[in-house]
């Protein structure tokens, strides 16, 4: 699943190709890929020019003349920029025909991703974005501690809760826990204020490093041909040997999510 660094890479890449171009036609090949009324989506956006692309957590926000639309890539969503003459592939479910003869196509093998028309002026204050917590760079340690400390859920699970702090997915949650040397099953109520400050700092550092590297290329992530390199720096996710103690890295399920950790470096306390 594309996480904050991957989505940021998609945003930066797409801006090089589509800013300033008019959407002359929209073809929806799979209706459910659009949340809400598909006809309204198509009618509202056709004829508008793409002015900018914003990002909130894992959501892309395409800013047009009068409106905006959000895009959540979910598990395997991606955007392809192709010449209009290229045949539509099996998994390309929506096409934006652009004024320069190219097409922006949304591809999603599992069809989990969604696009939706939103208010250009208030999308951050409206659903679904208003439910998101702050990104690590904007996080208030006191507020994050208050949310975490009241929970018995594992810290790994809380890191994945987008209402607490947005942008972190499974890969980076594993890496954050490893860097902190905290067992991923540690209940939130056992995480101290000091550790929450450290958690936010480590989250910012790891996500920033991943953005510089273009994200992590695992399975289907591909930002229009630009693949991420951060997988070369992964310390624990998908690893078999701990880079610190040379012990075995263990994989277990933590509330349904595959979790990699070192039982020696990340001993559970209490």
C-alpha positions in Angstrom: 0.0 0.0 0.0 1.4 3.4 -0.9 2.2 5.4 2.3 3.0 9.1 2.7 6.4 9.0 1.0 5.1 7.1 -2.0 2.1 9.4 -2.3 4.3 12.4 -2.0 6.5 11.0 -4.8 3.5 10.5 -7.0 2.4 14.1 -6.3 5.8 15.6 -7.2 6.1 13.4 -10.3 2.7 14.2 -11.6 3.2 17.9 -11.2 5.9 17.8 -13.8 3.5 16.4 -16.4 0.0 17.7 -15.9 0.0 21.1 -14.3 -1.5 23.7 -16.6 -3.2 21.2 -18.8 -7.0 21.2 -19.5 -9.1 18.1 -18.9 -11.0 17.9 -22.2 -12.8 14.6 -21.5 -13.2 12.0 -18.7 -14.0 8.4 -19.4 -14.9 6.2 -16.4 -14.4 2.5 -17.2 -15.4 1.3 -13.7 -18.1 3.3 -12.0 -17.3 2.3 -8.4 -13.8 3.9 -8.7 -15.6 7.3 -8.2 -17.3 7.9 -4.9 -20.6 9.7 -5.3 -22.4 10.4 -8.5 -20.2 9.6 -11.5 -22.0 11.8 -13.9 -21.6 14.8 -11.6 -17.9 14.0 -11.2 -17.4 13.9 -15.0 -19.5 17.0 -15.8 -18.0 19.2 -13.1 -14.4 18.5 -14.0 -14.5 18.4 -17.8 -13.1 21.6 -19.3 -11.2 22.6 -16.1 -7.4 23.1 -16.0 -5.2 21.4 -13.4 -3.6 24.1 -11.4 -1.9 22.2 -8.6 -1.7 18.9 -6.7 -1.8 18.9 -2.9 -1.4 16.0 -0.5 -3.0 15.3 2.9 -1.7 12.2 4.5 -2.1 9.4 1.9 -4.6 11.4 -0.1 -3.8 13.3 -3.3 -5.8 16.5 -4.0 -6.0 17.7 -7.6 -6.7 21.5 -7.6 -8.6 22.7 -10.7 -10.1 26.1 -11.8 -13.4 25.8 -9.9 -13.3 22.4 -8.1 -11.0 19.8 -6.8 -11.0 16.0 -6.5 -9.3 13.7 -4.1 -7.7 10.4 -4.8 -6.8 7.6 -2.4 -4.6 4.9 -3.9 -5.4 2.3 -1.3 -3.6 -1.0 -1.9 -2.3 -0.8 -5.5 -3.6 2.4 -7.2 -1.3 4.3 -9.5 -1.4 6.9 -12.2 0.0 6.4 -15.7 0.6 9.3 -18.2 0.4 7.9 -21.7 -0.1 9.0 -25.3 -3.8 8.8 -26.3 -3.0 6.2 -28.9 -1.9 3.6 -26.4 -4.6 0.9 -25.9 -6.4 0.9 -22.5 -5.0 -1.8 -20.2 -7.2 -4.2 -18.3 -6.7 -2.5 -15.0 -7.0 1.2 -16.1 -10.4 2.2 -14.7 -10.5 6.0 -15.4 -9.1 8.2 -18.1 -8.5 12.0 -18.0 -8.0 13.2 -21.6 -5.7 16.2 -21.5 -5.4 19.1 -23.9 -1.9 18.2 -25.1 -2.9 14.8 -26.5 -1.8 12.8 -23.5 -4.0 10.9 -21.0 -3.8 10.6 -17.3 -5.1 7.1 -16.4 -5.9 5.7 -13.0 -4.8 2.0 -12.7 -5.8 -0.2 -9.9 -5.5 -4.0 -10.0 -7.6 -4.6 -7.0 -10.1 -1.7 -7.5 -9.8 -0.5 -3.9 -8.8 3.1 -4.7 -11.4 5.9 -4.9 -11.7 9.4 -6.5 -14.2 12.0 -5.3 -15.2 15.5 -6.2 -14.6 17.9 -3.3 -14.9 21.6 -2.5 -11.7 23.4 -3.6 -11.8 25.9 -0.7 -12.7 23.6 2.2 -11.6 20.1 1.4 -9.3 20.0 4.5 -12.2 20.8 6.7 -14.7 18.4 5.0 -15.1 14.7 5.0 -13.1 12.5 4.7 -10.0 14.6 5.2 -11.2 16.3 8.3 -11.1 13.0 10.2 -7.4 12.6 9.7 -4.9 13.4 12.4 -1.9 15.6 11.8 1.1 14.5 9.8 4.2 13.9 12.0 5.7 17.3 11.1 2.6 19.0 12.6 2.0 16.7 15.5 1.7 18.0 19.0 3.4 15.6 21.4 0.9 16.3 24.2 -2.1 15.6 22.0 -0.6 12.5 20.5 0.3 11.2 24.0 -3.2 11.9 25.2 -4.6 9.6 22.4 -2.0 6.9 22.8 -1.9 6.8 26.6 -5.6 6.0 26.9 -5.4 3.0 24.7 -4.7 -0.7 25.4 -4.0 -1.3 21.7 -0.5 -2.2 20.5 1.7 0.8 19.6 2.0 -0.7 16.1 -1.8 -0.6 15.7 -1.9 3.0 17.0 0.7 4.1 14.5 -1.6 2.9 11.7 -4.6 4.8 13.1 -4.9 7.7 10.7 -7.0 9.7 13.1 -4.1 9.9 15.5 -1.3 10.7 13.1 -1.7 10.4 9.4 0.6 9.1 6.7 2.1 6.1 8.4 1.4 2.6 7.0 2.6 -0.9 7.7 6.1 -0.6 6.3 7.0 2.6 8.1 5.3 1.5 11.3 7.6 -1.5 11.4 10.6 0.7 10.8 9.6 3.3 13.4 9.1 0.6 16.1 12.5 -0.9 15.2 14.3 2.4 15.3 12.8 3.2 18.7 13.6 -0.3 19.9 10.1 -0.7 21.1 8.2 -4.0 20.8 5.3 -3.5 18.4 2.8 -5.2 20.7 3.5 -2.7 23.6 0.2 -1.3 24.8 -0.2 2.4 24.1 -0.9 3.1 27.7 2.7 1.9 28.5 4.3 4.4 26.2 5.7 7.4 28.2 5.6 11.1 27.2 9.3 11.0 26.5 8.8 8.0 24.2 6.0 9.7 22.3 8.3 12.7 21.7 10.9 10.3 20.3 8.2 8.5 18.3 7.2 11.6 16.5 10.8 12.6 15.9 11.7 9.2 14.5 8.5 9.2 12.3 9.5 12.5 10.8 13.1 11.3 10.2 12.1 8.0 8.5 9.4 9.5 6.4 11.7 12.4 5.3 14.4 9.9 4.3 11.9 7.8 2.4 10.6 10.9 0.5 14.2 11.7 -0.6 14.6 8.2 -1.8 11.3 8.3 -3.7 9.5 5.9 -1.4 9.7 2.2 -1.1 9.1 0.0 -4.1 7.3 -3.1 -3.0 4.9 -5.0 -5.2 3.0 -2.5 -7.4 4.2 1.0 -6.4 5.4 3.0 -9.4 5.2 6.7 -9.7 4.9 6.9 -13.5 8.1 4.9 -14.1 10.0 6.4 -11.1 10.5 3.6 -8.5 11.5 4.2 -4.9 14.9 3.2 -3.5 14.1 3.3 0.3 13.6 -0.5 0.3 17.4 -0.6 0.2 17.5 1.1 3.6 14.8 -1.0 5.3 16.1 -2.2 8.7 13.4 -4.7 9.7 10.5 -4.9 7.2 10.9 -8.0 5.0 14.3 -8.7 6.6 15.5 -12.0 8.1 18.5 -10.8 10.1 18.7 -7.9 12.5 21.3 -5.4 11.3 22.1 -4.5 15.0 22.4 -7.8 16.8 22.5 -10.2 13.9 19.7 -12.2 15.5 16.7 -13.4 13.6 13.9 -11.0 12.6 10.5 -12.4 13.5 7.3 -11.9 11.5 4.0 -12.1 13.4 0.5 -10.8 12.9 -0.4 -7.8 15.1 -4.2 -7.2 14.8 -4.2 -8.5 11.3 -1.1 -6.7 10.0 2.2 -8.4 9.1 4.7 -7.2 11.6 8.5 -7.6 11.5 10.6 -7.1 14.6 13.7 -8.2 16.4 12.8 -10.0 19.7 16.3 -9.2 21.1 16.4 -5.5 20.3 12.7 -4.9 20.8 12.1 -6.8 24.0 8.6 -6.4 25.4 8.9 -4.8 28.9 6.6 -5.6 31.8 
